[in-house]
Amino acid sequence: MDDLMAATTEDEERRELVNSIEETRGYPLAPAVRRALLKVSRAHFVPLYCRQEQPGVWTRQEARSLVYRDQALVTKVDELGRPISSSSMPSIMAAMLEALALQPGMRVLEIGTGTGYNAALLAELVAPGGQVVTLDIDEEITALAAERLRLAGYGERVQVVTADGLQGYGPAAPYDRIIATGSYPRIPPAWREQLAPQGIIVGDLLRPLTTPLFRLVKVAPDRLEGRLLRTPAFFMQLREEEPAAPTRVHRIRELASWREQPRREEAETDLESYELLYESAFALWLERHLPGVERRLYPVPGRGLGTGLHWQESLLLLVPAAEGPRPVHWRVEVYGAHPLWSQILRLREQWLAAGEPSLEDYTLEVAADGTCQLQLNS
């Protein structure tokens, strides 16, 4: 009786989660994706999560009270206290699953196994007759996910492999669909090679200020074309088995050394203007007009965290005027060669005049080496 009541309660929680996703985005989920989210137990795959108590200090907690909220849950951190695996926000997972346009009988490669929850959703969407191969570089993660998938009844439909996801998995290729649940700055050639003609890749593109989701179609053996999705994402970067040696070492000057210089600009701004710098569509506009721009957070004594934008030997620093989770007023300081605040204000006016182009206004082409070129639709 208790088990029946618990199952009924969880069914209701899944339904409430699905309803909240649809209400937030303002339109219904694709029917197949909705059915999968209602059927698969996220609680089974995410019994525990890691809660940050202070920077670098995490504790493991039961996830039951949070698992049916639309939020990401960190599930593993490394020895330095850095998150390395998580269960993504269900709304983002839903958007990616919809973009894949999965059909029964398809073969799917998932890059980034995580908890196994997304692999279970994929298995539901390609049933009957489909197959899912899911990869993760971390053997502990794959072992735990494989066991949870087996217990949930997906052992026959999901193959869990410990491997470098950036190399794909050739033995089970070709794939009708590939999904990457981690960010990376380019499209690895192995993914393109292992994708079937007219197959689709959905993933997260790591850029200096943004990590937009993309959907690419294999239109020729050596050519991928597509677009960005409307939903922004915040995935962890995919880890490499043998990371390539950096060709150059980029060193960002410490804040104290910047503040020893004369200020080129000073101003004040409000919360809306500050948050716009984090709005994905405008941040992408900044990236395209200030090539090489980077963001870095600086601890400012007595003021919490300040946001720094670096561009061509210049620093724009926004410091909260008071401590708190959402300060209303921010102080602007600019150091170095360029009046960055004035430039950003001009770029904001240009973005507004252009009709505030959104992420989905951009198309994407992939070069042979995997680098991506974005083009704003006219």
C-alpha positions in Angstrom: 0.0 0.0 0.0 2.8 2.4 0.9 4.6 1.6 -2.4 1.4 2.3 -4.3 0.9 5.6 -2.6 4.6 6.5 -3.2 4.3 5.6 -6.9 1.1 7.7 -7.2 2.8 10.7 -5.5 5.8 10.4 -7.9 3.5 10.2 -10.9 1.8 13.4 -9.7 5.2 15.1 -9.3 6.3 14.2 -12.8 3.0 15.6 -14.1 3.5 18.8 -12.2 7.1 19.1 -13.6 5.9 18.6 -17.1 3.1 21.2 -16.7 5.5 23.7 -15.2 7.9 23.3 -18.1 5.1 23.9 -20.6 3.8 26.9 -18.6 7.2 28.5 -18.4 8.0 28.2 -22.1 4.5 29.0 -23.2 3.8 26.1 -25.6 3.3 22.3 -25.2 6.0 19.7 -25.3 6.1 17.3 -28.3 3.7 14.5 -27.4 6.4 11.8 -27.4 8.8 13.8 -25.2 5.9 14.5 -22.8 5.1 10.8 -22.5 8.7 9.9 -21.9 9.1 12.6 -19.1 5.9 11.3 -17.5 7.1 7.7 -17.6 10.8 7.7 -16.6 11.6 8.2 -12.9 14.2 10.9 -12.4 14.1 10.0 -8.7 15.4 6.5 -9.5 18.4 7.9 -11.5 19.2 10.8 -9.1 18.8 9.6 -5.5 21.6 11.9 -4.3 23.1 15.2 -5.3 26.0 17.4 -4.2 25.2 20.6 -2.4 27.8 23.3 -2.2 28.2 24.6 1.4 31.0 27.1 0.5 33.4 27.5 -2.4 35.0 24.1 -3.1 33.2 22.4 -0.2 30.3 20.0 -1.1 28.2 17.6 0.8 26.1 14.7 -0.5 22.4 15.0 0.2 19.2 13.2 -0.7 17.7 14.6 -3.9 14.1 13.5 -3.4 12.8 17.0 -2.4 14.4 18.6 -5.5 14.4 16.0 -8.2 11.1 17.1 -9.7 12.0 20.7 -9.8 13.2 22.1 -13.1 16.8 22.5 -12.0 20.2 20.9 -12.6 21.6 18.8 -9.8 25.4 18.3 -9.4 26.0 14.6 -8.9 29.8 14.4 -8.7 32.7 16.7 -8.0 36.5 16.1 -8.4 39.2 16.3 -5.7 39.4 20.0 -6.2 35.8 20.6 -5.5 34.9 21.2 -9.1 31.6 19.8 -10.5 32.3 17.1 -13.2 28.9 15.5 -13.6 25.2 16.4 -13.1 21.6 15.8 -14.0 20.6 18.6 -16.4 17.6 20.8 -16.1 14.6 18.8 -17.4 13.4 21.7 -19.5 16.8 21.8 -21.4 16.7 18.1 -21.8 13.3 18.3 -23.2 14.3 21.0 -25.7 17.2 18.9 -26.9 15.1 15.7 -27.2 12.5 17.6 -29.3 15.3 19.0 -31.6 16.5 15.4 -32.2 13.1 14.5 -33.8 13.5 10.9 -32.7 11.5 8.0 -34.2 11.0 4.4 -33.2 13.8 2.1 -34.5 16.6 4.8 -34.6 20.1 4.3 -33.3 21.3 7.1 -31.0 24.7 8.0 -29.6 24.7 10.0 -26.3 27.9 11.8 -25.3 28.0 12.3 -21.5 26.1 9.5 -19.7 25.8 11.3 -16.4 23.1 9.6 -14.2 21.6 7.6 -17.1 18.3 9.5 -16.8 18.6 11.0 -20.3 19.6 7.7 -21.8 16.4 6.2 -20.4 14.4 9.0 -22.0 16.2 8.4 -25.3 15.4 4.7 -25.0 11.7 5.4 -24.6 11.7 7.7 -27.6 13.3 5.2 -30.0 11.2 2.2 -28.8 10.3 -0.2 -30.2 13.3 -1.5 -32.1 15.7 1.4 -31.4 19.1 1.3 -29.6 21.0 3.9 -27.5 24.7 3.9 -26.9 25.8 6.3 -24.1 29.4 7.2 -23.4 31.2 8.8 -20.5 34.9 9.1 -19.8 34.5 8.3 -16.1 34.3 4.6 -15.3 32.6 5.2 -11.9 29.9 7.2 -13.6 29.2 4.6 -16.3 29.2 1.7 -13.8 26.6 3.4 -11.6 24.5 4.5 -14.6 24.5 1.0 -16.2 23.3 -0.5 -12.9 20.5 2.0 -12.6 19.5 1.5 -16.3 19.4 -2.2 -15.7 17.2 -2.0 -12.6 14.9 0.4 -14.5 14.5 -2.2 -17.3 16.6 -0.5 -19.9 19.6 -2.9 -19.9 18.8 -4.4 -23.3 18.0 -1.1 -25.0 21.0 1.0 -23.7 24.6 0.1 -24.1 26.8 2.0 -21.6 30.5 2.5 -22.7 33.4 4.0 -20.8 35.2 6.0 -23.5 36.3 9.5 -24.6 33.0 10.9 -26.0 34.9 13.3 -28.2 36.0 10.2 -30.2 32.5 8.9 -30.5 32.0 5.1 -30.6 32.8 3.6 -34.0 31.9 -0.1 -33.3 28.1 0.8 -33.1 28.1 3.5 -35.9 26.4 4.8 -38.0 24.0 6.7 -35.8 20.8 8.3 -36.9 21.1 10.9 -34.0 23.9 12.1 -31.7 23.3 14.1 -28.6 26.0 15.7 -26.5 25.1 16.7 -23.0 28.2 18.7 -22.4 29.7 21.8 -24.0 32.7 21.9 -26.4 34.1 24.7 -28.6 34.0 22.6 -31.9 32.3 19.6 -33.4 34.7 16.6 -33.3 35.2 15.1 -36.7 34.4 11.6 -35.3 30.8 12.7 -34.6 30.4 13.8 -38.2 32.0 10.6 -39.5 29.8 8.3 -37.4 26.6 10.1 -38.2 24.3 8.6 -40.9 23.4 10.8 -44.0 20.8 13.3 -43.0 21.4 12.5 -39.4 21.1 15.1 -36.7 23.5 16.2 -33.9 22.2 18.3 -31.0 24.7 19.7 -28.5 26.0 22.7 -26.6 28.6 25.0 -28.2 31.2 26.4 -25.8 31.9 30.1 -26.6 33.6 32.9 -24.7 30.4 34.4 -23.2 27.7 31.9 -24.1 27.0 28.2 -24.4 24.1 28.0 -26.9 22.4 24.8 -28.0 22.7 23.8 -31.6 21.0 21.4 -34.1 23.1 20.2 -37.1 22.1 18.1 -40.0 24.6 16.0 -42.1 23.9 17.3 -45.5 27.0 15.8 -47.1 29.7 13.4 -46.0 32.0 16.2 -45.0 29.4 18.9 -44.3 27.1 19.8 -41.3 24.6 22.7 -41.4 22.1 23.9 -38.9 21.0 26.5 -36.4 21.0 27.5 -32.8 18.1 26.6 -30.6 16.0 29.2 -28.7 16.8 27.6 -25.4 20.1 28.7 -23.8 22.1 26.0 -21.9 24.7 25.9 -19.2 26.4 22.5 -19.5 29.8 21.5 -18.1 32.6 21.2 -20.5 33.3 17.7 -22.0 36.4 16.2 -20.5 39.1 14.8 -22.7 41.1 11.6 -22.2 44.3 13.3 -23.5 43.7 17.0 -23.8 45.7 18.7 -26.4 48.6 20.9 -25.3 47.7 24.6 -25.5 49.4 26.5 -28.3 49.6 29.6 -26.2 49.3 30.5 -22.6 46.7 33.2 -21.9 47.3 35.0 -18.7 44.7 37.5 -17.4 46.1 40.2 -15.2 45.0 40.2 -11.5 42.4 42.8 -10.5 44.8 44.6 -8.1 47.2 45.3 -11.0 44.3 46.8 -13.1 43.2 49.0 -10.3 46.7 50.5 -9.9 46.1 52.1 -13.3 44.1 55.3 -14.0 40.5 54.6 -14.7 39.5 55.2 -18.4 35.8 55.3 -17.6 33.6 55.5 -14.5 29.8 55.1 -14.4 26.8 53.6 -12.6 24.2 51.2 -14.0 21.2 49.3 -12.9 20.5 45.6 -12.5 18.7 45.4 -15.9 21.8 46.6 -17.7 24.1 44.3 -15.7 21.9 41.2 -16.3 21.8 42.0 -20.1 25.5 41.1 -20.2 24.5 37.6 -19.2 21.5 37.4 -21.6 22.5 34.8 -24.1 21.4 36.6 -27.3 23.1 39.9 -26.4 26.2 38.1 -25.1 26.5 36.4 -28.5 26.1 39.8 -30.1 29.0 41.1 -28.0 31.2 38.1 -28.9 30.7 38.8 -32.6 31.5 42.5 -32.3 34.3 42.2 -29.8 36.2 39.1 -31.0 38.3 37.7 -28.3 36.2 39.1 -25.4 36.3 37.0 -22.2 34.4 37.1 -18.9 35.9 36.5 -15.5 34.5 36.9 -12.0 36.5 38.8 -9.4 36.0 38.7 -5.6 35.7 42.3 -4.5 36.2 42.8 -0.7 33.0 44.0 0.9 31.1 43.8 -2.4 30.9 40.1 -3.3 31.7 39.1 -6.9 32.4 41.6 -9.6 32.1 40.8 -13.3 35.1 41.5 -15.5 35.0 41.7 -19.3 38.5 41.6 -20.9 39.1 42.7 -24.5 42.3 43.9 -26.2 44.3 44.8 -23.1 41.3 46.4 -21.5 39.1 45.6 -18.5 35.5 46.5 -17.9 34.6 45.8 -14.2 31.1 45.8 -12.8 31.0 45.9 -9.0 27.8 45.6 -7.0 27.1 48.8 -5.0 26.0 46.7 -2.1 26.2 43.0 -1.0 23.3 40.8 -1.7 22.0 38.2 -4.2 20.5 40.8 -6.6 22.1 44.3 -6.0 20.0 47.0 -7.8 22.9 49.3 -8.6 26.4 48.5 -10.0 29.5 50.6 -10.3 31.3 50.5 -13.7 35.1 50.8 -13.9 37.1 50.6 -17.1 40.9 50.3 -17.3 43.3 49.9 -20.2 43.3 51.0 -23.9 39.6 51.0 -24.8 36.5 52.8 -23.5 34.7 49.4 -23.2 31.6 50.7 -21.4 30.9 53.2 -24.1 31.5 50.5 -26.8 29.1 48.1 -25.0 26.4 50.8 -24.8 26.7 51.5 -28.5 26.5 47.7 -29.2 23.4 47.6 -27.1 21.8 50.3 -29.1 22.7 48.5 -32.3 21.3 45.2 -31.0 18.0 46.9 -30.1 17.9 48.6 -33.5 18.4 45.3 -35.2 15.3 43.9 -33.4 17.1 42.1 -30.6 18.2 39.1 -32.6 17.6 35.9 -30.6 19.7 32.7 -30.6 17.5 31.0 -33.1 18.2 33.8 -35.6 21.6 32.3 -36.2 22.6 29.6 -38.6 25.6 27.4 -38.1 28.1 25.8 -40.5 30.9 23.4 -39.5 34.3 23.4 -41.2 36.2 20.2 -41.8 38.3 20.7 -38.7 35.1 21.0 -36.6 35.2 24.8 -36.0 31.9 26.5 -36.2 30.9 29.7 -38.2 27.8 31.6 -37.1 25.8 33.7 -39.5 23.0 36.0 -38.5 19.9 35.6 -40.7 19.1 38.9 -42.5 
